[in-house]
Amino acid sequence: MIVVGSGVAGLTTAVVLAESGRRVRVWAREPAERTTSAVAGGLWWPYRIEPEPLVGAWALASLAVYEELADRPDETGVRLVDGVHRGTRLDDLGTWAGRVPGLRAVADGLAARLPVIDMPVHLAWLLDRLAKAGGVVETREVTDLAAVPAPVVVNCTGLGARSLVPDPAVRPVRGQLVVVENPGITTWFTSVDHSSDASTYFIPQPGGLLLGGTAEEDDWSQEPNPATAAAIVARCAAVRPEIAQARVRDHRVGLRPARDAVRLERQPLPDGRLLVHNYGHGGAGITVAWGCARQAAGLALPAA
């Protein structure tokens, strides 16, 4: 079978399929290190993804995997880090929140020790794990999913599904980050106003402190905006003043593949082959990767 897409959804799905004994190839237009997944902040938390009842189950399944992977952070890129979601209340979350270990109310929101994933390291680890399971990654430009020569094709193309399926319900939500030298901050922090396209968060990663962020709907620009970057730094420095003097290392932009609901379903092709869709994960592709991959594999395997 062939998995189309080399972001975290595609690679995780390919790993699950390959480790079940299937022969798997990944076809991707660009390498994993150039996908949206590679520039993600990497904090496990359901964000801008629907439908919540299903998202909760997918997220919890993934959380269990990440908690195990955190035993080998240098290898997997996964660490457990303390932090606070300011302004978030348990009452505002689904039933899944009650099953997150250690998630608790504090004076200004919710505190927890959650997985933080260093995405370049994690994607490299997924590629290595896939190779060890016999999977192969090939650089291929796909213009027609039905023309992909495999009995089962798994569509993990993210925002690419907008033109490839085609599915106009998939829309970009632009996220911009600033990476600075970490002035000694060891905890993550988020403060999200869902009525605004601006948010405030910082996440400590081995390569620096990641500052965010934005959620600009239908914005296709992948060029960093200097004014947006300055505003991000200012918002984060209002929470931790030492950030104001931190040297900027990098600017990152990613386009989240938003949809009114994740598309995770089987689509029989006219010639009897099977197309499985696994896309539209919004701002939570990392958060639900393993839960969605297992469900996608379950949809693919009966016909394999």
N, C-alpha and C positions, 0 to 999 in steps of 0.2 A: 504494500500500500504506500501511498505518497501523501505526506503532510506538506501543505503549501503554507510557508511562512516560518521565519526563524526567530521571531520574538519569543518571549517567555511562554506564551500560550502554545506556540507551535513546537518548541523544543521540549517542553514538559509533556505534551501529548505524545510526541514521538518517543520519548523515553518510556512512558507507560506502555505504549504499544510494543516497542522493541523488547522490553523486559517481560512481556507476556508471550514472547516467542515468535512474534511476527517479523517478517522482513520489511523494514521501514526505510524509506528514503525521504529526506526533507528537501523540497525545492524552494529556493528563496531567491528573490531579486537582489538582495543585499545581505552581507554577512551579519551575524547576530550583533556584533559590536556597533553596527550603524542603525539598529532598529530603535523605535521609541522606547522599548524596554531598557535599553542600555543607558538612557539618560534619566530614568525614573528616580525619584527620591528614595524609594526602597523601603518605606515603612509599611508594615502589614496593618491594614485597616480598610474596611469597605468604604470607598469614596466614589461618588458619582457613578453608581452602578445600580441597575435594577434587573429583576424584581427582588425586593428585599427578602422574602421568605426563602427563595432559592439561593440567593447570595449568601445568606447566613450559613447554610449547610456547606456550600462550596468553600467559604472562607475558613470555617472551623476545620474542615478536612485538610486544608492547606496549612493552617496553623499547627496542627499536630505534626506534619512533616517538617516544617521549619524549626519547631522546637527540638526535634531530633538532630537536624542538620547543624544546629547551633553548637553542638558538641565539637564540631570541627570547623570553626570559623575561617581559619586560614585557607582551608580547602574549598569550602562551600560558599563562602562569602556571607554566611548568616550568623548574626549575633543577637542576643537578647539584651535589650537596652531599656532603661527606665525613662518615663516621660509623662507628660500631661497633655490631655486634650482640653484646652481652656474653652469654657462655654458649652461643653457637651454634657448632657444629662442622661442617665440610664433610662429614664422614662421616655426619652426621645428615640431610643434604639429598639430594635427588634429583640425577640426572645434569644437570638444567638448571643447577645451581649452577656447574658447571665451565665454562659458557658465558657467565657474567656477567663482563664485562670488569673486571679489577682486583680482583675478590673474592679476599681472601687471609686466611690465618690470622694472628692476632696473639695476644699473650700471654693475653688474656682473652676471645677470641671471634673474630669475623670483621670485617674492615674493608673498606669499599668506598666508591666515589663513585657514589651512586645518585640517580635522579630524585626530587625533592621537588616536589609539585604543589600550588600555591595554588589550592584547589578553587573558590572563588567566581570567580576570574579565569578558570580553565580552563573552567568551565561556561559562562561568558559567551562565551568564545572559541568553544566548540563550537556554541553557538546562532548566532553570527555566521557561522561556517563553513557551518552547515546552511542558513542563509538565502541565502548566496551560491550554494549549490548548488541553490537552488529549493525547499528544504524549508520547511514551514510548521508552526508549533507552535500547538495549540489547547487551551484549557482545557475538558476534557470529563471527566465522571465515568463511568467504565466499570463496569458491574455484570455484564456477560455478554460474555465474549470472542467467543463465537460470533455475537453480535449486532452486532459492529463491522462496518460496511458497506465491506469491502474484499476484493479477491480474495486478498490475503495480509495476515495480521495477525501482528505480531511482539510477543510478550509479554515486556516488560522491566520488570515491575512489582515486582521485588524481593520484599519482605516482603508486599506486597499480593497476591501469588500465593497466599498461604495461604488466603484466602477467595475469591479471584477464580477460581482454576482449578477447584475448590479443591484445595489441596495441603497437607495437614497436616504434611508433612515439612519445610516451611519454618518456621523458628523464629527468634525474635529473640535476638540476643546484644547486650546493652546495653553501649554504650561511653560513658564520660564523660570529658571533657577540661576542662582549665583553661587559659585563655589569659592569659599574664602579659606585662608589658613585658620585652622581652629585655634582660638585663643584660650582653650582649656575647657570647653563645654563638653560634658560627657552625657547629657540627657537630651532627648528630643522634646519638641514642643510644637503644638499646632493650635491655631485659632482660626476657625473657618466661618465666614459669613456667607451662607448659601445664597443670599440675595445680591451678592457682589461678585465681580470677577477677580477681586483681589483677596488674598488670604495671607496669613502670617505663619510660617513654620520654619524650623531649623532642625536638621538631622545630622548628627555626627557620623561621618564615614571615615574609613582609613585614609582616603585621599583628601580630606578636608571637611569643613562644615558646609553642608548644603542648605542654602537659604531659599525660601519661596514665599509666595508663589502667585500664580495667576491661573484662572480658569476662563479663558476667553473663547466663547462659543463661536463657531463658524469662522475662526481666524486661521488661515492656512500658512501664515508667515512662519518660517523656521529661522529667521534672523533675530538675534537678540536685540531688544530695544533698550538703548542706554537709559532712557528716562524710567522705563519699567524696572530696570535693574537697580537704579538709585532708590526708587520707591521701596523695592523689596528689602534692600539693606537697611533703609530708615525704619521700616516697620519692625524688622527683627531686632534692630538696635534699641528700639523703644522697650523691648522686653529684656534684652541682655545688652547693656551699654557697651560692653567690651567688643561687640561685633562691629561697631562703627569704625574702629581703627584697624580691623583685620584686613590683610592684603588680599585683594581679589586674585584668584587663580584662574578662574574659568567662568564662562557663561554657557548655559545649556538651554535648549528649547526642544520640547517634545509635543507631538500632537496626539492627545488621547483619543481613542476610537470610541466615541460616545454613541449610545443607542438607547431608545426608550426601554429596551429589555435586551439582555444578552441573547444572542441567537445560538442555541445549542440543540440541534435537531438533525434528523436524517432526512435526506431528499433523494428518493430514487431517481436515477437518470433513465432516459427513454430506452437506452440499450440494455437495461437490467443491472448496470453497475450502481454503486452507491456513493453519494456525496454527503459527507457529514460536516455541518457548520459548527464552528466554535469561535465566535468573534463578537465584538461589541462590548468589551469589558470596561470601557470608560477609564476611570482613574484607578481601577483596582485589578488590573491584569495579574500583577504579582500576588495580590491578596487571595485570589481565587484560582490560581494557576493549577494546583494539584487537584482540587475538587472538580473543576471543569474538565481537566485532562482525563480523569478517571471516568467521568460520565461520557465524554466524547468517545473514549476507547470502548466503553460498553455499547455504545450505539454502532460503532464500527465493527466490532469483533464478530457479532452473530452472522454477518454476511461475508466475513473474511475467508 
